[in-house]
Amino acid sequence: MSIPLNGERPHASGKVAFSGNQVTIQTPAMALDNVSGTLAFDDDGITAQSMTAQWLGQAINMGFKGNAVPTGYQLDVDLDADWDIVPLLERLSLPLKPYLAGGARWQAGLDLTLNDTGFDYQLGVDVDTTPLQSQLPAPLHKPRWQKGQAHIEATGNREGLTGRVQLPQVNYQARINMQGATPEFVSSQWQVGDKQPPLLATRGHRFDLVLEYLDLAAWHAVWKHARQAWPDGQRQYPKFPLPHRVNAKVDKLSAGILAFHDVSVAARQKAKGWNVLLGSQELSGQVSWPTKGRLAVDIDHWHINRQPTEAVKPTDAPLFDPVDPQATAVDRALMAAVPSSRLTIDDLWLEGYRLGRVEAVVDKQDQQVTLSSLTVESGNNHATANGHWRIDEQGRHQTELTLALGGESTSDLMGRFGVSGGIQEASFTTQASLDYAGLPWQADISSLNGEVSADIQDGYISGVGGAGKLLGLFSLDSILRKIQLDFSGVFDDGLAFDDITGRAVITNGVLVTDNIRMDGIAGDMVIKGIANLVENQVNADVRFTPDITSGIPVLSAFAVTPQTALYVLAVTTAISPVMDVFTQVRYQVTGSIGTPDIREVSRNQEALALPPEATERLREQAEKAKE
């Protein structure tokens, strides 16, 4: 140090050696540990090269140079490091450890000007992401050692900053006001895809996306994990603002079991609310959500086609997966977010078959969502539903639904779903009143209670393999197949009936009925039993009473001794024809609902005297058969 006595400025120079010291820098804010190296100073000029330190728990190399300039004090800082990603995620409390591994090499340069009123700075960071592995969904998926680069830049002062983050296929820009108690995003811009990002607007927030493929379910899983691992109260960073403008184009969009092709979305937030235009091969329509008013969704057409899956469910597997009815934080957020809504779908298709027009009205009050009305018009068939979903005082989901289904032709209804055979040309009505713990689309079956009833009139069962679609819980198709095998020729041309009726009561997931009845031309059937939906088990008693007088096929099949048409002709020529026939056959249905065991329990037989009108009808049929 030199201090002249002649009035000239003092002069100081020297070096400072650091050896494992702790250093805190106010601007930019950095807390450095284990600092080692040499700092040289010459009056107000400082230089340092090849210094090392620990920052955010990992090693960095530092070098800087500072000196006075006319506008203040200029400080240039150079940093470089080779970091592991996992310790950094832990230090910053970022919940991405399941998705990121490896590391990254980076270099940073900071130009900082300090003055009497504040500071100005420019920051640039170049990152070599080649050692980084990302298991995040596309477009952020990256194998380790695949070449990659990222860049971060920022300029600003004490009033605010403008920054940019560039990743492969992702570009983010933002302008942030730093003058308040917390940082405020003035404008921002997301650009996902290869398209060149536009200039950052003065105000407003925008999101643009152009991709060949996007998997929404995969990104939802990431969001769900991050939300659970990073509760709102622990966040130490400002929230990203929601965009006011959204433009998206995706060649293929996957949403769970659904897929959409050639997707385009244009969304705008205006003074009176949101307007959204949707377009794709499968779905087209628009959404209007006023700031004060009901969300309106108007769909021109929607073709629902489920994506194929390789999963094969065992035949004895439970009918329903276990469900926890306790509401999660995500469920409560969903409840809070659901608005009063109106939905109209002019033309709904399911797996290539036209379902028809759908209208629904949803009302929201506090902790309850009410389905005020749901109607489906499909040709001459119709369905209606109403009910509500709420979260009770114990934090459990509770759902109540009332359903009604009716129509003039089961053939039309089945045909719209591509089902051939089964119950044909019959009018039908079905009602159900149900309540259960769980979401409307995810019931805890062990809590299911209610009543179900059905009335099907004037039809026939064609193709025994499809007969049980409506009464499948008690395996009507398997029962009819068993009767057909035991008594050949009975249902070869189908089974005509006047009426099929039934009513069942459900208690805690167990369905009980004692009055499923079929009034058929060839005979009557009564089913009584229990279907345990929780355990996937059925136990039913089935009794079939043939109408011996209905025709030769039934008489021949249920005669104790198999008969031919000629023998029937001979019998019916008698003055008082008498035949030994089986008057009732009883079966027991047990086992899993999908593949039950059907066992014959008994056959009742007696000598039956045929009435004159039946004798004449059978004789005429036998005459024709002889010819």
C-alpha angles and dihedrals in degrees: 000000000000123000110184117209093207095077098265119135116276117249127214130180137158147111135274118207119208121199115177094328129155115237129185119199117198098197111060092019106241131152108203125192131194093015113187131176141062130294116199123199133190110184104301094346120096132184133181131177134182095009118159132203146153116257123176087354097303137091123266135178117226140194130168143171129198136180141153118272131181092261095049132281123339120210123182117192127190122193133177133173146159106225138184112232100219098061089047092053090049092048092050094040091236111159097220102104093114090058108037132059139156121038148262138236116225143179126197135190124194124189109193127182117193121197141162094275101040137291144289125209146179121203129190126179126183117194127194103208095181093112092047123102120200125191091181114123121266133320088033097043112118133169116225116266092021105132115256141158135201131187134198125189134172138173126187153112138224090296098055149311142238116214142176133198117195122193129161104289093353126089125174128184129179142173112210130192110219099182099091131072089269129025114268124207106226095180137352140180131200118194115183116183136028096300116117109255118242123238115285111261123234092241137003135052127262138185123196124180131181115171141150093221137014127179108203094182091056092050090046089056090053091048092048092051092047092049093051094045095041110044118194093252093059098052114118097180131074116263118254110248120244113252122254093204127040127184119176135173120179126172092207126010120189119202107176108285091355129081130193127194132205091009121189126179128182117181128176131183110213133176093273097041144279129329120190131185117200127193136171140128090268103036137028130172147092140263128212121189114176119201089242111028148044124318107245120202116186115183120188095194138350124188108193110203118168118220114244117259131199093214113117117197115215114246091238094046118120114277090230132032117239113270130200106215093197110115116241127208088261090053091051090049089052091050090050092047099049108102131198102277148182122208128192125177111182096191121018122182127188120199091335096314124109114244098175137220123351128194127178138172122199124189125195126208123167108298096353134083113199124201096210093181141352122181130179120190113194112170106292091344126089141182132194133187141175136170144113144256122212142162110236131215091273091055095252127136114247123189132184123186135179116196134185128183128181144155149152098247132032088193090062091047095047091044091057088060095042094251115147123193121011123097107357137193094358131134113230146187127188130181131186134179112190140171129180145151112265142054117313090255097036114050128187094229093200087067097045114127133167147080134285127190136175138186120191119180141192104357143107138238111240122184104018092219090071100039096098100060092108098033098031096133088073094036098242090172092055091046093053091046090052092051090048091053094045095045108031119213097023101112102014091122096036133273116272119204140180097209144359114192134170145159129196136186120214121207120177091337096313116116117206127186136168101174115055101138134178119195100199132177091236094042148311128275130199123191124193122172156095129277112194104204092184096055095030091235133135131196115179141158114220124190124186119192111191121215098231092189095057095087149310096281092059094040092049094045097049098038111116089232113041109251137199127221091255091054091049088051090052093048094048092054089067119101093239107017114203126185135181106235140164106252098186137014120199126202134186117215115200140155134045116357093236097049109018128177111242114200128181110234104181148340122217115208137180142161105268124201108213116227116238096253092050091045091054093047092049092046091054091050091049091051091054091046090052091054 
